[in-house]
């Protein structure tokens, strides 16, 4: 297929990374991509939807992955998947024989195997430049659900109108469901039966990199999971802490053990990020070495430093995120630096997923969450115009319009952007630059 044609299809059908920041997929189509990688590492604890989807729709996903490889002219297409996902591996092995450029890249059960910089190194041996994009190394990475959405757009004329979401932890029946984009989180959680804790808190996304949400918050194209947790759970309390208090705690008890740096996944790949030095400089207000602060821009915010490494319970990730945001707000960009050679110690400093779940008190929630793709009925959806990196989509409907499921309701904005589509059939009851509400 012609790259321009496929790019247009992906943009018009609203295909973006189905997780993380939601990077528009059409912008990843690049003839420099010698290698493309399908990310089925299922990076975060408790999440299962990618391995479930790949197991069920292996043929469709492999076909679309092959189409992408042909379109960009990639020499190899690697499916990055953990060795533990045996049923999914069996399903993939049954269909990839007819694609000579395709192979499996088997991964250990460690965190954060799904971080694209880590994933690229594990399956290709290439180190992405600190602050650089994978394409600089001739690589493009695609999420499993993203590739399946591309297949649906290309072969079924179905735009992104729904999302797979895992509902886990304090619920009667953990489950992975397909829901219309814009569905309130309360209605998604209801698909998992009764909530089993008083005063539940919704933690949206993975436990390491997610955030606290609300019941009225709408599902977006990047909503992967909802963890229903007790309000006194470690993860919730950690997220609620104030950075000003954390900074004072760090000043009082950071002993410079260097564990945060020693186990930092990006540091172990030679990136110039050293959380321990940041903690010392920030708490002492020492600006003699400004690069210590500037290098926070190379942090991936994986959370290993504050949720696993630090035995004092300090928060390097959160504090660095605050500094990083301040630097960007003042127009400071990450400097162009090269990574140092990867040392042999990296192999012995990976974070085992089982140990991580125990550390953050999630082991008891590590249960099956079966995939159910049955269509669920909702009365009202709130569809955000900015569900992706880049310019928000521009609404093309008005209040009172009748729309059908799959109809474009917002066209791509200027620059990097994608279309947005109705997730239900109904009447538009509210329109503004931020969202469109449709009632069935």
C-alpha positions, 0 to 999 in steps of 0.5 A, a space after each residue: 500500500 502507498 504510504 500516503 494512502 495509509 497515512 490518510 486512512 489512519 489520520 481520518 479514522 483517528 488511529 493513535 497510540 492506544 495507551 501512553 500519550 496517544 501519538 498519532 499513528 500516521 506520523 510514525 509511518 516513515 521510510 527510515 524505519 528499518 525495523 518495526 516493533 509490536 509492543 506486547 510487553 504489557 508493561 504495567 502490573 495487572 494489565 492484560 488487554 494487549 496479550 488478550 487481544 493479540 491472542 484472540 485476533 492474532 491473524 488480523 493483527 499480524 496481517 496489519 503489522 505486515 502491511 505496515 512493514 511493507 508500506 514503510 519498507 521495513 526489513 524486519 517486524 518484531 513482536 516484542 512479547 514476554 516469555 510468560 505469555 504462552 497462550 498468546 505466543 502459541 496464537 502468534 506462532 500459528 500465523 506468522 510463518 507466512 510473513 518472512 520478515 516477522 519474528 518474536 522478540 521474547 522478553 523477561 518478566 520485568 518492569 518496564 519492559 514496555 517502555 519503548 526505549 527499553 523494548 528497542 534495546 531488548 529486541 534489537 540491541 540498539 540504544 535510542 539517543 537520550 531525548 531522541 525518537 526511535 526513528 533516529 535509530 531506524 525503529 518505529 514502535 506500535 501498540 497491539 491495540 493500535 495495530 488492531 484499530 488500524 486493521 479495523 479501519 483498513 478492512 472494516 471501515 471502522 474508525 476508533 469509536 471504542 476502547 478496551 479497558 481492564 477493570 481490576 483490583 477491588 471488584 467482584 469480577 475483574 474483566 477487560 471490556 470494550 466500551 464506547 469512547 466517552 463512557 463515564 468510568 463509573 459505567 465501565 467499573 459497573 461491568 465488573 460487578 460490585 465494588 468490594 471496598 468502601 470509599 473506592 478510588 479509581 486509579 486510571 492507567 497502570 499502577 506505576 504511571 497512572 493517575 487518580 480519576 473520578 467516576 464522571 471522567 470519560 474514557 479516551 483513546 488512551 484509557 487502558 485500565 481502571 484500578 479500583 483501590 481502597 482509599 488508604 492503599 499505598 499507591 493512592 496515598 503516594 499519589 496524594 502526597 504534596 511535592 512540598 512535603 516530599 521535598 522536606 522529607 528528602 532533605 531530612 532523610 535522603 542518605 544518598 544510597 544511590 539505589 534510585 540511580 542504580 536501578 533506573 532503567 534509562 540510566 542503565 541504558 546510558 542516559 544521563 539521568 541520576 535521581 540521587 544527584 538530583 535529590 541532593 542538589 534540589 534539597 540543598 538548592 545547589 545549582 552549581 551543576 545545572 545539568 543535574 536539573 536539565 537532565 531530569 528531561 531524560 526521565 521517563 517517569 516509569 516510577 521505579 525510583 519512588 515505588 520500588 528502589 527507595 527504602 525511605 519512601 521518597 519521591 524522586 520521580 514526582 519531584 523530577 517531574 515538577 522540575 521538568 515541567 518548569 523547564 519546559 514552561 520556560 522554553 528549555 529543551 533537552 540538550 543533544 547528548 549521546 548515551 554512554 555504553 551499556 554496562 554488564 551490571 544492567 542484566 542484574 538490575 532489572 526489576 522482577 514484576 513479581 517482586 514489584 507487585 509485592 512491593 506496591 501491595 498488588 499481588 492479591 489483585 493479580 487475577 485473570 480479567 477475561 476479555 469480553 468484547 460484547 457491546 455495552 449500552 450507554 445513555 450519554 458519552 462525553 468525547 474529548 477533542 484532545 485525546 492525542 499528542 498534537 493539535 485538538 480535533 475541530 468539531 464539525 457538528 452542532 447542538 441538536 445534530 443527529 449522529 450515527 456511530 462511527 460518523 466523524 464529529 471532529 476533523 483533524 486540527 492543523 498540524 499533528 492531529 487526527 479525526 474524532 468519531 461518534 461512539 454511539 448513535 444519538 443527538 448532540 446535546 453540547 459542543 465546544 472546543 474541548 468536548 462533544 456530548 452525545 445522548 442516545 
